[in-house]
Amino acid sequence: MIVSEYVRGLKNNYVRIRELSLPDERKYQYCIMKRGGISGLLPFEIRYIDSDAYMYYDITSRQNLTTLYSKKPLNRNWIISFFSSMKRIRNEAVRFLLDPENLIWNPSNIFQDLKTGKFGYLYVPYLNEDNGMSELMDFMVSHVDYSDEELVKCVYSVAEQYKAGGEAYLSDKVYSDIAGLEPVSDVKVASGTPFEGEIHSGYENDSVVSDVKSETEGGKTIEGKDMDVVYTQAEKIGNAFKAPDEKPLKLKPGLSGTSGLGHGGGVKRTGGIKEILSKMMSRDKKIREEYDFGYESESEAAVAEEPLYSDQESDLDTEGTVFVELPPEDVSHRLMTETGQIMHVISGETCVIGKKEDEVDLFIDDEGISRMHARIFKKDDGFYIEDLNSTNGTFKNGLRLKPYEQKKLSKGDEIKLAARKIIFS
């Protein structure tokens, strides 16, 4: 199993792998990797430290998949894009007479550029160990978007077929299996970045169908689904929430010729199922808001009964103990400026800091801050700070962290992100 570690250079960040024996740099694979220029493979060099040889790969401005998708699912467009990239990099390796089985596939060693969305891979010449493909399959199965039933079935099928067929399955059939997935067409492609369901450019499958036909001739199917089933399910849901004096909901087209919901009778459908469900949810919300839960009821309902007896000694005792309800203990932590201004309250398990606004919890618009710079997260014994392969570094009380290095935090610790100082409180 490949053991890698993260190190920081003067201007760049690296992941390095120790060679078990001194390499013969005259061999072809070492020569071609040192020459560089193979699109998709991370820049490579060999360094010798204390008579040991290390392979260094430049990961500056990139994040590994384990970090990027720790809290969000792998959606359909991402899966399509990734397997397109996998096919391309394997073909590129063959073109340069490299062995595709020497590519490293465990998710902690596959990196994505946060600006372009392109994937970067490690290639280990003359690899004699497991390349991590099984770990990648397990990662996909556990992180796939489970709201997409077709995608889940596809990913599970790919994982099972890989376990049965191994490298032979990856060489050809896996791509035809993925090709059966239709990309989501209602998501805008922004700067070629595959986050939040976008497909990026630069790969063989970078052309996304922008206008998937929502209806076939006759209006029988939408995106491949039988509309009779869809309408029946929508009617069932709607009638379950209808008021007693409302008529049963009818959605199927062509039933009355006068319904604005159907295609029959030449009437154009307006609104559709989404609008109806939206109205039902709005009405349900109104019912919940107007429901009397007993709060703000009349004062008579809250008056306690008069006692049946009177204790004169108790009446004269003015120093008795009075019950005081204590406020709940504040278990949250705050990130503050040096002047005491609150920047963010950490109320959950983790807080990612950076300038990629849609990907972080604490957004800092500063040119020295990386897109995903650092994260603060909770363990059993407290909160920790972790550098997320930032360009300008993360410091705890003046000590610089290595890429992905974790240090425990205490109240009052100073966190420095590039030139910005934050106090953990």
C-alpha positions as CSV (number, residue, x, y, z in Angstrom):
1,M,0.0,0.0,0.0
2,I,1.3,3.4,-1.0
3,V,2.2,5.6,2.0
4,S,2.4,9.3,1.2
5,E,3.0,12.4,3.3
6,Y,2.6,16.1,2.7
7,V,5.5,18.5,2.8
8,R,5.9,22.2,2.2
9,G,8.6,23.9,0.0
10,L,9.5,27.5,-0.2
11,K,6.8,28.3,-2.7
12,N,5.1,25.0,-3.4
13,N,3.4,22.2,-1.6
14,Y,4.1,18.5,-2.3
15,V,2.9,15.0,-1.6
16,R,5.9,12.7,-1.5
17,I,6.3,8.9,-1.6
18,R,9.4,7.2,-0.3
19,E,11.1,4.7,-2.7
20,L,11.9,1.4,-1.0
21,S,15.1,1.1,-2.9
22,L,17.2,3.6,-4.8
23,P,15.7,4.1,-8.2
24,D,17.6,3.7,-11.5
25,E,16.9,7.0,-13.0
26,R,18.1,5.9,-16.4
27,K,15.1,3.7,-16.9
28,Y,12.4,4.8,-19.3
29,Q,9.5,5.5,-16.9
30,Y,11.7,7.7,-14.6
31,C,13.1,9.6,-17.6
32,I,9.7,10.3,-19.1
33,M,8.2,11.4,-15.8
34,K,11.1,13.7,-15.0
35,R,10.7,15.3,-18.4
36,G,7.1,16.1,-17.5
37,G,4.6,17.7,-19.8
38,I,2.1,14.9,-19.7
39,S,-1.3,16.5,-19.2
40,G,-3.2,15.2,-16.2
41,L,-0.1,13.9,-14.3
42,L,1.2,15.9,-11.4
43,P,4.7,17.4,-11.9
44,F,7.3,14.9,-10.7
45,E,10.9,15.0,-9.3
46,I,13.2,12.7,-7.3
47,R,15.0,14.0,-4.2
48,Y,17.5,12.2,-2.0
49,I,17.4,12.8,1.8
50,D,19.8,10.9,4.1
51,S,20.5,8.3,1.5
52,D,16.7,7.7,0.9
53,A,15.0,8.5,-2.4
54,Y,11.6,10.3,-2.4
55,M,9.3,11.0,-5.3
56,Y,7.8,14.6,-5.0
57,Y,4.6,15.6,-6.7
58,D,3.6,19.3,-6.9
59,I,0.0,19.7,-5.5
60,T,0.0,23.5,-5.1
61,S,-3.5,25.0,-5.4
62,R,-5.1,21.6,-5.5
63,Q,-7.3,19.6,-3.0
64,N,-7.7,15.9,-2.7
65,L,-11.0,14.2,-3.2
66,T,-11.3,13.1,0.4
67,T,-11.2,16.7,1.7
68,L,-13.3,18.2,-1.1
69,Y,-16.2,15.7,-0.8
70,S,-16.2,15.0,2.9
71,K,-19.5,16.7,3.4
72,K,-21.2,16.7,0.0
73,P,-22.2,13.9,-2.3
74,L,-20.8,13.0,-5.7
75,N,-23.5,13.9,-8.1
76,R,-24.2,12.6,-11.6
77,N,-22.3,15.2,-13.5
78,W,-19.2,14.7,-11.3
79,I,-19.2,11.0,-11.9
80,I,-19.5,11.4,-15.7
81,S,-16.7,14.0,-15.7
82,F,-14.4,11.9,-13.5
83,F,-14.7,8.7,-15.5
84,S,-14.2,10.8,-18.7
85,S,-11.0,12.1,-17.1
86,M,-10.0,8.5,-16.0
87,K,-10.3,7.3,-19.6
88,R,-8.3,10.2,-20.9
89,I,-5.4,9.8,-18.4
90,R,-5.2,6.1,-19.0
91,N,-5.1,6.6,-22.7
92,E,-2.5,9.4,-22.2
93,A,-0.3,7.0,-20.2
94,V,-0.5,4.3,-22.9
95,R,0.4,7.0,-25.6
96,F,3.7,7.7,-23.7
97,L,4.4,3.9,-23.2
98,L,3.6,4.1,-19.4
99,D,1.7,1.4,-17.6
100,P,-1.9,2.6,-16.6
101,E,-1.7,0.2,-13.6
102,N,0.9,2.5,-12.1
103,L,-1.5,5.3,-11.7
104,I,-2.6,6.0,-8.1
105,W,-6.3,5.9,-7.5
106,N,-7.0,6.2,-3.7
107,P,-9.0,9.4,-3.2
108,S,-6.6,11.0,-0.9
109,N,-4.0,11.1,-3.7
110,I,-6.3,12.3,-6.5
111,F,-6.3,16.1,-6.6
112,Q,-8.6,18.7,-8.2
113,D,-7.6,22.2,-9.2
114,L,-10.0,24.5,-7.4
115,K,-9.9,27.0,-10.2
116,T,-10.3,24.9,-13.3
117,G,-11.7,21.7,-11.8
118,K,-9.2,19.5,-13.6
119,F,-8.0,16.3,-12.0
120,G,-4.4,15.6,-11.3
121,Y,-3.0,12.1,-10.8
122,L,0.1,10.5,-9.3
123,Y,2.1,8.1,-11.4
124,V,4.6,5.9,-9.6
125,P,7.1,4.3,-12.0
126,Y,7.5,0.5,-11.8
127,L,4.8,0.3,-9.0
128,N,4.9,-3.1,-7.2
129,E,2.0,-2.3,-4.8
130,D,-1.7,-1.8,-4.8
131,N,-2.7,1.3,-6.7
132,G,-5.8,2.1,-4.6
133,M,-8.6,1.5,-7.1
134,S,-10.6,-0.5,-4.6
135,E,-10.4,2.4,-2.2
136,L,-11.7,4.7,-4.9
137,M,-14.7,2.4,-5.6
138,D,-15.5,2.2,-1.9
139,F,-15.3,6.0,-1.7
140,M,-17.7,6.5,-4.6
141,V,-20.2,4.0,-3.2
142,S,-20.2,5.7,0.2
143,H,-20.3,9.3,-1.2
144,V,-22.6,8.9,-4.2
145,D,-25.7,11.1,-4.3
146,Y,-28.3,8.7,-2.9
147,S,-31.2,10.9,-4.1
148,D,-30.4,9.8,-7.6
149,E,-31.5,6.2,-7.8
150,E,-30.2,5.6,-11.3
151,L,-26.8,6.9,-10.4
152,V,-26.6,4.8,-7.3
153,K,-27.4,1.7,-9.3
154,C,-24.8,2.6,-11.8
155,V,-22.0,3.2,-9.2
156,Y,-22.8,0.0,-7.4
157,S,-22.7,-1.9,-10.6
158,V,-19.3,-0.4,-11.6
159,A,-17.9,-1.3,-8.2
160,E,-19.1,-4.9,-8.3
161,Q,-17.9,-5.4,-11.9
162,Y,-14.5,-4.0,-11.0
163,K,-14.2,-6.4,-8.1
164,A,-15.1,-9.3,-10.5
165,G,-13.2,-8.1,-13.7
166,G,-10.3,-6.0,-12.3
167,E,-8.1,-4.1,-14.8
168,A,-9.9,-5.7,-17.8
169,Y,-13.1,-4.1,-16.8
170,L,-11.4,-0.7,-16.5
171,S,-9.8,-1.0,-19.9
172,D,-13.0,-0.7,-21.8
173,K,-16.5,-1.7,-20.5
174,V,-16.7,0.8,-17.5
175,Y,-16.9,3.7,-19.9
176,S,-19.8,2.3,-21.8
177,D,-21.6,1.7,-18.5
178,I,-21.1,5.3,-17.5
179,A,-22.1,6.5,-20.9
180,G,-25.6,5.3,-20.2
181,L,-26.0,8.1,-17.6
182,E,-27.6,11.3,-19.0
183,P,-26.0,14.4,-17.5
184,V,-28.2,16.9,-15.6
185,S,-28.8,19.7,-18.1
186,D,-30.4,22.4,-15.9
187,V,-27.1,23.2,-14.1
188,K,-25.0,26.0,-15.4
189,V,-21.4,25.4,-16.3
190,A,-19.3,28.1,-14.5
191,S,-15.7,28.6,-15.5
192,G,-15.3,24.8,-16.1
193,T,-15.6,24.0,-12.5
194,P,-17.4,20.7,-11.6
195,F,-18.5,21.8,-8.1
196,E,-22.2,21.5,-7.2
197,G,-23.1,19.4,-10.2
198,E,-21.3,21.3,-13.0
199,I,-19.2,19.6,-15.7
200,H,-15.9,21.2,-16.6
201,S,-14.2,21.5,-19.9
202,G,-10.9,19.8,-20.8
203,Y,-12.1,16.3,-20.9
204,E,-13.5,14.0,-23.6
205,N,-17.0,14.3,-22.2
206,D,-17.0,18.1,-21.7
207,S,-20.0,18.8,-24.0
208,V,-23.1,18.7,-21.9
209,V,-26.5,18.5,-23.6
210,S,-28.0,21.8,-22.7
211,D,-31.5,21.1,-23.7
212,V,-32.7,17.7,-22.7
213,K,-36.1,17.1,-24.1
214,S,-38.6,17.2,-21.3
215,E,-41.4,15.8,-23.3
216,T,-41.6,13.3,-26.2
217,E,-44.2,13.3,-28.9
218,G,-47.6,12.8,-27.4
219,G,-46.5,14.0,-24.0
220,K,-46.1,10.5,-22.6
221,T,-42.7,10.7,-21.1
222,I,-40.5,13.3,-19.4
223,E,-36.8,12.6,-19.1
224,G,-37.5,9.0,-19.8
225,K,-40.2,8.6,-17.1
226,D,-43.7,7.3,-17.7
227,M,-45.9,10.4,-17.1
228,D,-49.0,8.4,-16.1
229,V,-47.0,7.1,-13.1
230,V,-45.8,10.6,-12.3
231,Y,-49.3,12.2,-12.5
232,T,-50.8,9.4,-10.4
233,Q,-48.2,9.9,-7.7
234,A,-48.7,13.6,-7.7
235,E,-52.5,13.3,-7.5
236,K,-52.1,10.9,-4.5
237,I,-49.9,13.3,-2.7
238,G,-52.1,16.3,-3.5
239,N,-55.3,14.6,-2.4
240,A,-53.7,13.6,0.9
241,F,-53.2,17.3,1.8
242,K,-56.4,18.8,0.3
243,A,-58.9,20.6,2.5
244,P,-62.2,18.8,3.2
245,D,-64.2,21.2,0.9
246,E,-61.8,20.9,-2.0
247,K,-62.5,18.8,-5.0
248,P,-60.1,15.8,-5.7
249,L,-57.0,16.8,-7.6
250,K,-56.9,15.7,-11.2
251,L,-53.6,16.1,-13.1
252,K,-53.6,13.5,-15.9
253,P,-53.7,15.2,-19.3
254,G,-56.5,14.9,-21.7
255,L,-59.2,14.0,-19.1
256,S,-61.4,17.1,-19.2
257,G,-60.2,19.2,-22.1
258,T,-60.6,22.3,-19.9
259,S,-57.9,21.7,-17.4
260,G,-54.9,24.1,-17.5
261,L,-52.7,21.2,-16.3
262,G,-53.1,18.8,-19.1
263,H,-52.1,18.5,-22.8
264,G,-55.5,17.4,-23.9
265,G,-58.1,19.6,-25.5
266,G,-55.5,21.9,-27.0
267,V,-55.0,23.7,-23.7
268,K,-51.5,24.7,-22.8
269,R,-50.2,23.3,-19.5
270,T,-49.3,26.1,-17.1
271,G,-47.5,25.7,-13.9
272,G,-47.4,21.9,-13.8
273,I,-46.7,19.6,-10.9
274,K,-44.1,21.8,-9.4
275,E,-46.5,24.7,-9.0
276,I,-49.2,22.5,-7.5
277,L,-46.8,21.0,-5.0
278,S,-45.5,24.4,-4.2
279,K,-49.1,25.6,-3.4
280,M,-49.7,22.6,-1.2
281,M,-46.5,23.3,0.7
282,S,-47.4,26.9,1.2
283,R,-50.9,26.0,2.4
284,D,-49.4,23.4,4.8
285,K,-47.0,26.1,6.1
286,K,-49.9,28.4,6.7
287,I,-51.8,25.7,8.6
288,R,-48.8,25.1,10.8
289,E,-48.4,28.8,11.5
290,E,-52.0,29.4,12.4
291,Y,-52.3,26.3,14.5
292,D,-52.7,27.1,18.3
293,F,-50.0,25.3,20.2
294,G,-51.1,26.9,23.5
295,Y,-48.5,29.7,23.4
296,E,-49.7,33.2,24.0
297,S,-52.9,31.9,25.5
298,E,-55.1,34.0,27.9
299,S,-53.5,34.8,31.2
300,E,-56.3,33.0,33.2
301,A,-55.0,29.6,31.8
302,A,-51.6,30.2,33.3
303,V,-52.6,31.4,36.9
304,A,-51.7,28.9,39.6
305,E,-54.4,27.9,42.2
306,E,-54.3,29.6,45.6
307,P,-52.7,27.4,48.3
308,L,-55.2,25.6,50.7
309,Y,-53.2,26.6,53.8
310,S,-50.8,29.2,55.0
311,D,-47.5,28.7,56.8
312,Q,-46.9,31.8,59.0
313,E,-43.2,31.0,59.5
314,S,-42.7,30.6,55.8
315,D,-44.5,33.9,55.2
316,L,-42.1,35.7,57.6
317,D,-39.0,34.1,56.2
318,T,-37.7,36.6,53.7
319,E,-34.3,34.9,53.1
320,G,-35.7,31.7,51.5
321,T,-34.1,30.1,48.5
322,V,-35.6,31.2,45.2
323,F,-35.4,28.9,42.1
324,V,-33.4,30.4,39.4
325,E,-33.4,28.7,35.9
326,L,-29.8,28.6,34.6
327,P,-29.2,29.4,31.0
328,P,-27.9,26.5,28.9
329,E,-24.2,26.1,28.7
330,D,-22.7,27.7,25.5
331,V,-20.8,24.9,23.8
332,S,-20.1,26.9,20.6
333,H,-16.7,28.4,19.7
334,R,-16.0,31.7,18.0
335,L,-13.5,33.0,15.6
336,M,-12.7,36.6,16.3
337,T,-10.5,39.4,15.0
338,E,-7.6,40.8,17.1
339,T,-10.0,43.7,18.2
340,G,-12.6,41.3,19.5
341,Q,-15.1,41.4,16.6
342,I,-16.8,38.1,16.0
343,M,-16.1,36.7,12.5
344,H,-17.9,33.3,12.8
345,V,-19.6,31.1,15.4
346,I,-18.7,27.4,15.1
347,S,-21.9,25.7,16.1
348,G,-21.3,22.4,14.2
349,E,-18.6,19.9,13.8
350,T,-16.5,21.7,11.2
351,C,-15.7,25.1,9.7
352,V,-13.9,25.5,6.4
353,I,-12.2,28.9,5.8
354,G,-11.3,30.3,2.4
355,K,-12.3,32.6,-0.4
356,K,-14.3,30.2,-2.5
357,E,-17.6,31.5,-1.3
358,D,-19.9,28.6,-2.2
359,E,-17.5,26.0,-0.7
360,V,-16.6,27.5,2.7
361,D,-18.2,28.3,6.0
362,L,-16.1,31.4,6.7
363,F,-15.6,33.5,3.6
364,I,-12.5,35.8,3.6
365,D,-12.0,37.9,0.5
366,D,-8.3,38.3,0.6
367,E,-5.8,37.7,-2.2
368,G,-3.4,35.9,0.2
369,I,-6.1,33.4,1.2
370,S,-6.5,30.2,-0.8
371,R,-9.9,29.1,-2.1
372,M,-10.0,26.4,0.6
373,H,-7.4,27.5,3.0
374,A,-7.9,25.7,6.3
375,R,-10.6,24.0,8.4
376,I,-11.4,23.8,12.0
377,F,-13.1,20.5,13.0
378,K,-14.1,18.6,16.1
379,K,-12.7,15.4,17.5
380,D,-13.5,13.6,20.7
381,D,-10.9,15.5,22.7
382,G,-11.6,19.0,21.3
383,F,-11.2,21.2,18.2
384,Y,-8.3,21.0,15.7
385,I,-7.0,23.3,13.0
386,E,-5.9,21.7,9.7
387,D,-4.1,23.4,6.7
388,L,-5.9,22.5,3.4
389,N,-2.8,22.7,1.2
390,S,-2.9,26.5,1.2
391,T,-0.5,28.5,-0.8
392,N,0.6,31.0,1.9
393,G,0.3,28.7,4.9
394,T,-1.6,28.2,8.1
395,F,0.0,29.1,11.4
396,K,-1.0,28.2,15.0
397,N,0.6,30.5,17.6
398,G,3.4,31.4,15.1
399,L,4.2,27.8,14.0
400,R,3.5,26.9,10.4
401,L,1.5,23.7,9.7
402,K,2.5,21.3,6.9
403,P,-0.2,20.7,4.2
404,Y,-3.0,18.7,5.9
405,E,-1.3,18.7,9.2
406,Q,-3.6,18.9,12.2
407,K,-3.0,20.7,15.5
408,K,-5.3,20.9,18.6
409,L,-6.7,24.2,19.5
410,S,-7.3,25.9,22.9
411,K,-9.2,29.0,23.7
412,G,-7.1,32.1,23.0
413,D,-4.9,30.4,20.3
414,E,-3.9,32.7,17.4
415,I,-4.6,31.3,14.0
416,K,-2.8,33.1,11.1
417,L,-3.9,32.5,7.5
418,A,-1.4,34.2,5.3
419,A,-1.5,37.7,6.8
420,R,-4.9,37.5,8.4
421,K,-5.0,36.8,12.2
422,I,-7.9,35.0,13.9
423,I,-8.4,34.3,17.6
424,F,-10.0,31.0,18.5
425,S,-12.3,31.6,21.5
